[in-house]
Amino acid sequence: MPKTNTRTAEVPLTRSEIMKRVKQKDTAAELALRSALHGLGLRYRLHRRIEGVVVDVVFPTAKVAVFVDGCFWHGCPLHATFPKSNQSYWLPKLAENKERDQRQSEKLSTTGWTVIRLWEHECLPTTGNTARRIAQAVSRRLRSKGQIHAH
């Protein structure tokens, strides 16, 4: 039996219900980046857990981890906006996101991964430069591991 929506238009959503609707995977920025990477002939894995960290786009053999960080949630210096209401809740939460990003990047780096963090705005639309930057990192890592030969 299909689930029915018990909410009516008159009842506002709770904070929890609103947060559940925020996409964490397959965002427009991720999809645009993945399409550009695929167009360059790159193959990857999605949303893999590495060292306890879920990575958006993973190149396992090359050990390259790519994160697509939302401008609001991760504090983009160009596009981040700060909430005007309930700042005592939001500002520490957004600061913790940035601190967690740093910890996760350091954890992966110390275990031999190349970490690339992209802002959402770098992926919408994905420029050739963004995808080529990742392709170059993958190629460098594979060459250093003897997986491919320089031409």
N, C-alpha and C positions, 0 to 999 in steps of 0.2 A: 504494500500500500504506500503510495507516495506521501512524503511529508507535506503537511499543510502549514502555511504561514499563519500563526495565531495572532500576529501583530496587526493592528489596524493603523491607518494613516494618522489618526489622532494621538496615538501613544508614541512619544519620542523614544528613540533608541537610547539604551544605556551606554556609558563610556565603553564598557567591555564589548558590547555588540558592535559599536563603531570600530573599535580596534581590531576586532576579528575580521572585519571587511577589508582591512588594509592588506594589499597583496604583498607577500614576501617572496614569492617565486614567480617566474614567468612575467615579470613586469614588462612594460613596453620597452624600457631601456635595455633590459636583458635580451629580449627577443630581437631587437635591432642589432645588438652586438653579436649575438649568436648567428644571425643571418649573414652579417659581414664576414665573420670568421669562417663560416661554412663556404662562403663564396671564394675565399682564399684557399680552399681545400683543406682547412684544418678540421680535425675531428677531436671531440672532447667529451667529457662526462659532466653531468649537471648535478648540482646540489649534493656533492659528496662530503662525507664527514672525514676529515683528516686531522689526526691529533686532537680530536674533540671539537674541531671547528668545522662548521658547514660552509663550504666554499661554493660560490655561484657557478663558476666555470672552471673545470679542472682538466689539466693536461698531465695525466698520471706519469707517463714515461719520462717526460721532460721535467716533471716536478715543478710545474708552473700553476699557481693558484690565482684566479682572477675574481675580484669582488666588484660588483656594481652597487655603489653606495648612493642611496637617495639623498638629494640635496637637503631636504628638510631634516630627515631622521639622523643624518650623520654630520650635519653642520658644515655644508659647503661654504667656503669663504666668499663665493660669488653670489650664491642664491639662497642661502639659509635665511629663513625668517624666524622670528621668535614669537611665541604666543603672547598675546596681550593679557589673557585671563589665566588664572590658576598657575601663575609662574612658579610658585613654590613647588608644584608638582612637575611641571614640564621642564624647567631649566635643569634640575638635577638629572632627570631622565635622559635628556639630550646629551648632557655632559658625560653620563655613563656610557652612552652609545659610542662616543668618540674614544673614551678610555678603553672600552672593550675592543674596538677596532684596532687600536694600538697594541694591546696585549695579544690579540689573535695574530696580527701580522708578525710580531716578534716571535711568537711561539712557532709559527710556520717557518720563518727565516732561520731560526736556530736549529731546526730539524732538516735543513737543506732545501727548502722550497724557495723559489722565486715568487714573490708576492707582488701582484699588480692591483692597485686599487684605482678604480675609475669612478668619477662622479656621474650621476644620472645624466647631466647635461652633456657629457662627452659622448654619450651613446645615442642621444636623440637629436638629430639623426646621427648614426655612427659614421664618422668620417673614415676615409681610407687610412689616414694616419693612425687612428686609434687601433684599428684592426691590424695594421702592419706592425705597430709597436709590440703587440702581443705575439704576432707571428715571428718577429725577430727574436723575442725572448725565448720562445719555444725552440726555434732553430739553434740559437746559441747554446741552450742547455743540452739539446740532443747532440750537437757537435762535440761539446765538452765531455759528454758521456760516451762518445764514439758510436752513437746511433746512426748518424748521417755524416756524409763527407761534404766538405765545402767544394763548390764548383768553381 
